[in-house]
């Protein structure tokens, strides 16, 4: 058996090998198949540990002394972290979305 005969016997057919000109085609696709294995998300407490620690530190300082004013950058970072936290909560509530 030569190499050419081996290739012709063992070659799998592809969509390119079939003549589909002037024919009606019904194509079925399974779009709900998982492409990768399911990996559960880490708990929110782990993911936002630094944010929760910073809030706890702010709360403990505010009860002891006068509250320090935050600058604009700190307020923006805190707002961004809160937005990410809410998004993470929604993702964990409905992981199929």
C-alpha positions in Angstrom: 0.0 0.0 0.0 1.5 3.3 -1.0 1.1 6.7 0.7 -1.6 7.9 -1.8 -3.8 4.9 -1.3 -3.4 5.2 2.5 -4.5 8.8 2.4 -7.6 8.1 0.2 -8.7 5.2 2.6 -8.1 7.1 5.8 -9.3 10.6 4.8 -12.4 11.8 6.5 -15.0 13.6 4.5 -15.5 17.3 5.2 -18.1 19.8 4.1 -15.8 20.8 1.3 -15.9 17.3 -0.2 -19.7 17.3 -0.7 -21.2 18.8 -3.8 -24.1 20.9 -2.5 -24.8 23.1 -5.4 -28.5 23.4 -6.3 -29.6 21.4 -3.3 -31.7 22.4 -0.3 -29.8 22.0 2.9 -31.0 21.7 6.5 -28.3 22.5 9.0 -28.7 21.7 12.6 -26.5 23.4 15.2 -26.3 22.9 18.9 -25.5 26.4 20.2 -26.0 25.5 23.9 -23.0 23.2 24.2 -20.3 24.2 26.7 -17.1 25.1 25.0 -15.1 24.8 28.2 -15.6 23.0 31.5 -17.6 24.9 34.1 -15.5 26.6 36.7 -17.4 28.1 39.6 -16.7 31.7 40.5 -14.8 32.4 43.7 -16.8 33.8 46.6 -17.3 37.5 46.6 -15.5 37.8 49.9 -12.3 36.5 48.4 -12.5 38.6 45.2 -13.2 41.9 47.0 -11.2 41.3 50.2 -9.2 44.4 49.9 -12.3 46.5 49.3 -14.1 45.1 52.3 -11.0 45.5 54.5 -10.7 49.2 53.4 -14.3 49.8 54.2 -13.9 48.2 57.7 -10.9 50.3 58.4 -12.8 53.5 57.4 -15.7 52.5 59.6 -13.4 51.9 62.6 -11.6 55.2 62.1 -14.8 57.1 61.8 -16.1 55.8 65.1 -12.9 56.8 66.9 -12.3 60.3 65.4 -13.4 62.8 62.9 -14.1 61.4 59.5 -11.3 62.2 57.0 -12.4 63.6 53.7 -11.6 61.6 50.6 -10.2 63.1 47.5 -11.8 62.8 44.1 -9.7 59.9 42.9 -10.4 57.9 46.1 -14.2 58.5 45.6 -14.0 57.4 42.0 -12.1 54.3 42.9 -14.6 53.4 45.6 -17.6 54.0 43.2 -15.9 51.7 40.6 -15.3 49.0 43.2 -19.0 49.3 44.3 -20.1 48.9 40.7 -17.9 45.9 40.2 -19.3 44.4 43.4 -22.8 44.8 42.2 -21.9 43.3 38.9 -20.3 40.3 40.6 -23.4 39.8 42.8 -25.6 39.7 39.7 -23.3 37.3 37.9 -23.4 34.9 40.9 -27.2 35.2 41.2 -27.7 34.3 37.5 -24.5 32.6 36.1 -26.2 31.4 32.9 -26.5 35.0 31.7 
